[in-house]
Amino acid sequence: NESLAWFWSVEVDLGGPDQSWNEECEFLLAFHWLRAKALQDQWREEMLLVKLEMDWTCKFFLWKTTQWGDHMQESLEKHLPGQGCYTGRQSQMYSLLAQDAQAAFQDLQNVLIEAEDE
């Protein structure tokens, strides 16, 4: 549960006669605060990791595009048209994957930025 129950938000006279109740109330409020802080820290870490993973994905697709492009050049230099066609298609596929990922991740970046502001 992400919010305190209503009875924890009721104002209590902390200087009252029942000191054990007051100490328990303070402990539970501190415990809830620490739990909420841990959840917030975990959320920030997850957002950071998601951003990094999006970047890694795009870089991987671009690297594969270059790698297959190099294979295509080698195939064409060796006069292997079938292999050149295959490697060219692979290079194009990874290029399109990179473009699609960058476009999709750009939209998600905007959502993540809005979530950070909250």
C-alpha positions in Angstrom: 0.0 0.0 0.0 1.4 3.4 -1.0 -0.4 5.6 1.5 -0.7 5.6 5.2 -4.0 4.5 6.8 -6.2 7.4 8.0 -5.5 6.8 11.7 -1.8 7.5 11.2 -2.5 11.0 10.0 -4.7 11.9 13.0 -2.9 14.4 15.2 -1.9 12.9 18.6 -0.7 14.8 21.6 2.8 13.6 21.7 3.3 15.0 25.2 0.3 13.0 26.6 0.3 10.5 29.4 0.7 7.3 27.2 4.3 7.7 26.1 4.5 4.1 24.7 1.8 4.9 22.1 3.6 8.1 21.1 6.9 6.2 20.6 5.2 3.5 18.6 3.5 6.1 16.4 6.8 7.9 15.8 8.5 4.5 15.0 5.8 3.6 12.5 5.8 7.0 10.8 9.6 6.8 10.5 9.3 3.3 9.1 6.8 4.4 6.5 9.0 7.3 5.5 12.0 5.0 5.1 9.9 2.6 3.0 8.6 5.4 0.8 12.1 6.7 0.4 13.4 3.3 -0.6 10.6 3.0 -3.2 11.4 6.4 -4.6 15.1 5.5 -4.9 14.2 2.2 -6.6 12.0 4.0 -9.1 14.7 6.5 -9.9 17.2 3.7 -10.4 14.8 1.8 -12.7 14.2 4.9 -14.8 18.0 5.4 -15.2 18.4 1.8 -16.2 15.6 2.0 -18.7 17.1 5.1 -20.3 20.5 3.3 -20.5 19.0 0.1 -22.0 17.2 2.2 -24.7 20.5 3.8 -25.6 22.3 0.4 -25.6 19.6 -1.1 -27.9 20.0 1.7 -30.4 23.8 1.5 -30.4 23.6 -2.3 -30.8 21.4 -2.0 -33.9 23.7 0.7 -35.4 26.8 -1.5 -34.7 25.1 -4.5 -36.4 24.2 -2.2 -39.3 27.9 -1.3 -39.7 29.0 -4.9 -39.2 26.7 -6.3 -41.9 27.6 -3.4 -44.2 31.3 -4.3 -43.9 30.4 -7.9 -44.7 28.5 -6.7 -47.8 31.5 -4.7 -49.0 33.7 -7.8 -48.6 31.2 -9.9 -50.5 30.9 -7.5 -53.4 34.7 -7.2 -53.6 35.0 -11.0 -53.8 32.2 -11.0 -56.5 29.8 -13.0 -54.4 26.5 -11.4 -55.4 24.3 -13.8 -53.4 26.2 -13.3 -50.2 26.4 -9.6 -50.9 22.6 -9.4 -51.3 22.0 -11.3 -48.1 24.4 -9.2 -46.1 23.0 -6.0 -47.6 19.5 -7.1 -46.5 20.8 -7.8 -43.0 22.4 -4.4 -42.9 19.2 -2.7 -44.0 17.1 -4.7 -41.5 19.3 -3.5 -38.6 19.2 0.0 -39.9 15.4 0.0 -39.9 15.4 -1.6 -36.4 17.7 1.3 -35.2 15.4 3.9 -36.8 12.3 2.3 -35.3 13.9 2.0 -31.9 15.1 5.6 -31.9 11.6 6.9 -32.9 9.9 4.7 -30.2 12.4 5.6 -27.6 12.1 9.3 -28.3 8.4 9.1 -27.4 9.3 7.2 -24.2 12.0 9.7 -23.3 9.3 12.4 -23.2 7.1 10.2 -20.9 10.1 9.5 -18.6 11.0 13.1 -18.4 7.4 13.9 -17.4 7.5 11.1 -14.8 10.7 12.5 -13.3 9.1 15.9 -12.8 6.3 14.5 -10.7 
